Amino acid sequence: MSDSLVAVVDLDLPGPTISRHVYGHFAEHLGRCIYGGFYVGEDSDLPHEGGIRLDVVEALRAVAIPNLRWPGGCFADDYHWRDGIGPREDRPRMVNSHWGDVVEDNSFGTHEFMHLCELLGADPYVSGNIGSGTVREMSEWVEYLTRGDDSPMASLRRSNGRDNPWRVPFWGLGNEAWGCGGSMRAEHFADLARQYATYVRNHGDNTVYKIAAGANGDDYAWTETLMKSLSCLGCSREPQSYFQGLSIHYYTMTGTWGVSKGSATEFDVEEYYVAMRRAHRMREIVAGHAAVMDCYDPKRRVGLVVDEWGTWWDVEPGTNPGFLYQQNTLRDALVASVHFDAFHDHADRVVMANIAQTVNVLQAMILTDPDSGALVLTPTYHVFEMNVGHHDAASLAVRVKGDVPTREVEGAQLPLLSASASTKDDTALISVSNLDAEEPRTVVLDLRGRDVTASSARVLTAATLQTHNTPEAPDAVAPVAHDGLRPHALGLELDLPAHSYVTVSLELG
Ligand code: AHR
């Protein structure tokens, strides 16, 4: 056992609020995410409402899912919303050319998505088509969804059975415009984003927060071009006039894009550390984009939206390569906890994030068996559940005294401890990940500024890094009460098992 580290938390110095929307989700028409995941159809034997699987809804309500991005991803820039309204038997079909080249029957469309959001209690984040759609098409979709009077689109919605307009707070202007969303140069897309945004109107009391498709990973030049397109020297326009959010996408993998991304379950300790290092890159990438944005928007009116993040492994053997179905181990949970620490620490700029993707695709919360229908909550799900207390809480800085232990990985120093904290309503939540694959560690929490009247801890770990949940062993990785928390002269002393994620809940006097 190594010497104790001391982590100082000033409980009386709240920082920027951590938006609950950084715990957002993403559901694309891809593999078994929508069809067979969320949506099992009206004829299913599984408990459902209007074809929407209710145990999936219940599991996501338990983590207070704040928003859901849909219908893509790459699919969004191929999607024509009018194909997904009206009687199902009359809906045209299309080819989902990005994901498995399968035929999409459009049985899950706008009304089904809005119903899903209502069941979840989540805010809809609709991703509009710039790559192959028209300005008129996007403008009419917003009108269809959100307008209350007898306008042409509101009337069309009524004829399809929905009287009242919905509330749609978040709108995506394209997706990965540099790639599957149209292979554009940043300059061209910046103009298109401004143009399309002009016609995404606020109807009635619905106000849309518009998010322009952003950079791939550390492509800071893309962000700079988009931010520059918002600025206007010598005029009174604020930078957020056209769009209010700018996205980035970054995925964690251990291999190489286009070759092999690495196995979800078969990896050694060295590869585990590569995953942690690459997950840790998110912190650097967010900081890099935030620095560029600061130059053009020092008042931080434009939000950074990480609307795709998570692990991307090779598909499970025997599954459709275009469906992106992968297992989810304790390693994935630690990737998630590291990301959330980065988002919390950048709460002044990161306003939303969406893990890819919620069910049966990439770093999923929920996996369902295509034959039996059995539902499994993944280790990643449990990190979301353990972190609910951070939603809309004020961030607190965690300052580690002395040197955080590190390990050299791919020429960089990977910190083996990751932590963040927040406070809300006379409570505080401290998150600590011990990324050391083999060594346990003890941390003294030096808690300053408020009295702590009660404390408790939970731990998420497993015998091995590769442990995952299955229908036969659904709780192989699940949080339990942690008895490694003791009073200490400075506050509390916390034992961290090797490769573990621990949350400490405090009641404050
Ligand atoms: O999440 C899977 C895909 O990854 C999305 O469709 C696309 O935006 C990204 O490349």
Boltz pocket constraint, residues with backbone or C-beta under 6 A from the ligand:
constraints:
  - pocket:
      binder: B
      contacts: [[A, 28], [A, 72], [A, 73], [A, 74], [A, 75], [A, 175], [A, 176], [A, 308], [A, 356], [A, 357], [A, 362]]
      max_distance: 6.0
